[in-house]
Amino acid sequence: MLSVPESIGQLRHLGYLAFMTRYGSDSRLVLPGTLTKLYHMQVLDFGNISDLVFDSCEDMFSLINLRHIIRVPFREIRSIGRLTLLRTLETFEVREEQGCELKQLSDLNQLCGKLTILGLQNVESQQEALEANLADKEGLRTLELWWNYDERAELKEKEVQTEVLEGLCPPKLLESLTIYCYDGLRYPSWMMGRHNGGPKYLSTLSLHCCSTELGPELGGFCPHLRSLYIFGCSWDTLPDKMEHLTSLKVLGLDRCRNIRSLPTLPQSLECFRLSRSNEMLTSSCRTVRDPNWEKLQHVPEVYVEGLPAGNEGLIYFTIRA
């Protein structure tokens, strides 16, 4: 356990404070309330600290000149909306408690780099999602959106997710978007090319454990898309018009147990990866002159791996480069 002395509050002009511990160690950090007197603090780096204890978490975020909060070891950050100069916030978790609402992000328009938003199942309407004001955070380049997986989600919950994702329109310069456990009825208009806003230069799209299938309008959303990764999604098919993704270089499918055939793939594709997916699809991609095999013949690099039935410990590969 590391304990910071109360006398740290006397370092009134301190601008950078980092805590460095041995990598992999289980370190607990105790911070005194006097830390709130460091009004000139711009960078707090918690390094490899695994547990943080603070007398008053709300008071810590009265440090209104903070620019960067790095590797904070907890997700429940209350009233962070007061830190309007903040540029680095790696993770924000939406909770039902006061001060942890999604609207706390509203005025944090100087955020840059990567932002992960957890707990989106706690957002109840499109209006709440709009209050996050993501479209105005022009410095963001990577965005991750997380829902909790619920295989028993009812229609009303699916409708709410649909409206929430519609309201979480990212900035136009976003480069990478990852969505986890989305179970809505459809993808938003800004993602289907039917919206004036939204990302214009997205290069990487990753979808994890999403039940909702992408529509044929995907090409309108992703003219610059270079990498598409689909993990553990319960889809039956891939979008029909994938050949319109004329910038796509990499397509990865992992644990897609229901997809049995490939659509026509873009001529730009340079790498195709298939792993732990439907046995029929895996086999057909390895079988000469099979329609799925034929659709991969223009791709320079093809990687196929699967788990044969009855032998879960064996992984086999087909590699063509």
N, C-alpha and C positions, 0 to 999 in steps of 0.2 A: 504494500500500500504506500502510495506517495501522498504526502500532505504538504500543501503549499502554505507557507506562513502568512499570517494576516498582514505582516509588514509589507507585502507586495503592493498593497494599496498606496504606499508612499512613492512608488515609481510612476509619478503622474504622467510622464511623457513617454512611457513605454509604448511602442507601436507594434512590436512583434513578440509573440510568446509561443514557444513550441515545447512540447513534452516528448522526449525521445526515450524509448525503452527497448529492451532486447526484443527482437522480432519473435513472435510466438509466445511471449510471456503473458501471464494473466495478471495484468496490472490494474489496480484500482486507484483512481485519482480523487483526492478530496480538495475542493476549492473553497476558499473563504469568501464571505460576503463582501469583503473589502475589494475584491476584484472589480466590482462595479464602479470603483472610483477611477479606473484607468480609461478615462474618456477619450484618450488619443489612440487607443488600441485599434489597429487595423487588421491584424492577422492573428487568429487563434488556430494553432495546429496541434491536434491531440495525438498525432503519431499513432502508436500501436496501443494506446490506452483502451482497455476492454470494458471498464466500468467507471462512470463519472458520478461523483456525489457533490452536489452544490446546495448550499443553504437555501437559495432562492433562485430557481431556474428562470423565473420571469425577470428578476432583477439583472441577471447576466445579460439579457438582451436589451438592457437600457444602454449598452455600449453602442451608441448610435453611429459611431464612426467606423464600425467594423466593415471591412471590405471582403474578408475571406474567412470562412469557417471550414476548416479542413479536417476530415475524418472524425467528425463528432461521434462518440460512441453510443449515442442514444438517438432515437427518432422523434421522441415527444418534445418538440421545441415549441414552447408557448409564446404567443405574441411576437413572433419573428417579423411580422409585418412592420414593426417599428424600425427595422434596420434597412432603411430605404437606399443606403449606399452599398448594400451587399452585392458582391459580384460572384462569389463562390459559395454555393450551398449544394452539396452533393446529393442529399436526400431530405425529402420532406414527407412526413406521414400525416395524412388527414385522419383526425380522430373526432369523436363526438364531444370531447371536452371543450369548454370555452377557451379560445386562444389557439386552438389547433385546427380551425376551419380552413377550407381551401382558399377562402378569400384573404388569408394572411399573405398570400403571394401577390396580391393585387398590385401593390406599389413597388414591388421589387423588380423594377424594369431594367436594372443594370446587371442582372444575372447573366453570366457568360459560361461557356463550356457545356458541362453536362448537368442535367437535373433529373433526379428520379423521384416520382411522386407515388407514394404507397397509399393504401387504404382508400382507394376510389369507391369502394362499395359503401363508404360512409357519406358520399355525396348524393343528394336526393333529387336534384333537378338540374336542368340545363342552365338555369339562371345562376345557380351556385357555381357551375363550371365556368361560366362566362366571367364570373367575378375574379377568377384566377388571372385573367388578362394575359394569357400566354402569348397571344399574337403580338403584343407590344414588347416582348422580351427578345429584342433583335440580336442580342449577343449569344443566345443559346444555339448550340450546334448539335447537341445530342439530348434526346428526351426519352425517358422510360416511363410508361404508364402502367400501374399495377392494380388489378382487382384481385380479390380473394376468390379462389376457385370454389364453385358451388354447383355440384352436378344436379341438385334439386331446385335450381333457380326457377321461380314461377314467371309467368308471362309479364306480370307487372314489374318484376325486378329486371327482366330483359329490356323492357321499354325504358326504364330509368337509365340503364347502362347506355342504351342507344342515344338518349338525349344528352347524357353527360359527355360522351365522346364527341358528340356534335359540338358541344360548347367548349371543348378543350382544343380549339384550333391553334396549332403551333405557329411560330413566326415563319416568315417566308424564306429565311436563310437557313433553316434547319437542315442538317445533313444526314442525321441518323435518327430513326424512330423505331422504338421497340414497344410492343404492346403485349401484356401478360394477362391471360385468363379472361379475355373479353367474350361476353356471352350475349351481346346485344342482338337486335333483330336485323341490323344491316350496318354497313360502314358509313361514316359521315359524308356529307356532301363535299367537304374540303378534301377528303381522301379519294373521292371518285371523280374529281375534275369538274365538279358542278358548283364551284364556289370561287368568288373573286379573291378570297384570302387563302391562307394555308401555305404549306411549303412549296416552293417553286423549283428547288434544286436538290431535292432529297436524293441521296445516293445509296443509302442502306435502309432496308425495311426488314424488321424481324418480328415474327408473330409466334408467341409461345402459348400453347394450350388454349387456343381460341376456337370456339365452336362455330363461329360465324364465318362462312366462306366468302372469299373475295369475289366481287362481281367482275363482269367483262370490262367495266369502265376503268379498270386499274391502269391501263395505258395512258389515260388522260391525266391521271394523278402523278405518274412517275416517268415523265419523258427523259429524265436524267438518271433514273435508277440503275445502279451498277451491281448491287448485291441484294438478293432476296433470300431470306432464311425462314423456313417454316418448321417449327418444333412441336411435336406432340399435339397437333391440331386434329380435330375429329372430322375433318372434311372428307367428302367423297370424291371431290374433283379439284383440280387446279383451274384457274380462270381460262376460258376458251381462247381469249385473244392475246395470249402472252407474246405472240410474235410481234405485237406492236411495241413491246418494250425494247426498242432498238438500241438502247445503251447498256442493256443487261449483260454483265460479264460472268457473274457467279450465281448459281441457283443451288440451294441446299435444302434437302428434305430429311428430317430426322424424326423417327417414331410416328410417322404418318401411316397408321395401320389400316385406313379405309381407302386410300387412293390406290387405284388399280391400273390406271393408264395415264399417259402423259399427253398434254396437248401439243400442238405445233410450237416448237421453241424458237426463240429469236436467233437469227443468223449471227448476231453479235456474241452469243454465249461462248465463253472460253473454258468454263469449269462447271461440271455438274457433280454433285455429291448426294448420294442416297445411302442412308444408314438406318437400320433397325425399323424398317417400314414393312408395308404389306408384302407378304411372301410372293404373291403373284406378280406384283410390280417388280420386285427384286429379281425374280427369275426371268421375267420377260426382258428386262434391260440387259441380261447376260446372254440371251438366246439370239443367235444370228438370224437375221431376216424377220424377227418379230417386229410388229409395228412400233413398239416402244424402243426397241434396239435401233430401228431405222431412224427414229426421231433424234437420236443422239450421235449420228454418224458425222455431223459437221462440227461437233464439239471436240476441241483438242484434248481436254483432260476430263476423263470420266472415272469417278470413284464410286464403287457400289459395295456395300457390306450388308450382311444380313445375319439373322439368327435362324438357322434351320430348325424346323419343327422337331421336338423331341430331344434336342441337344442345346439347351440354353447356354451352355458354357462355351460353345464353339462360334467363332466369328470368322467368316471368310470374306475375301476381298477380290474384287476385279478392278484392276487399274489399267487405264489406257492413257498414255500421255504422248 
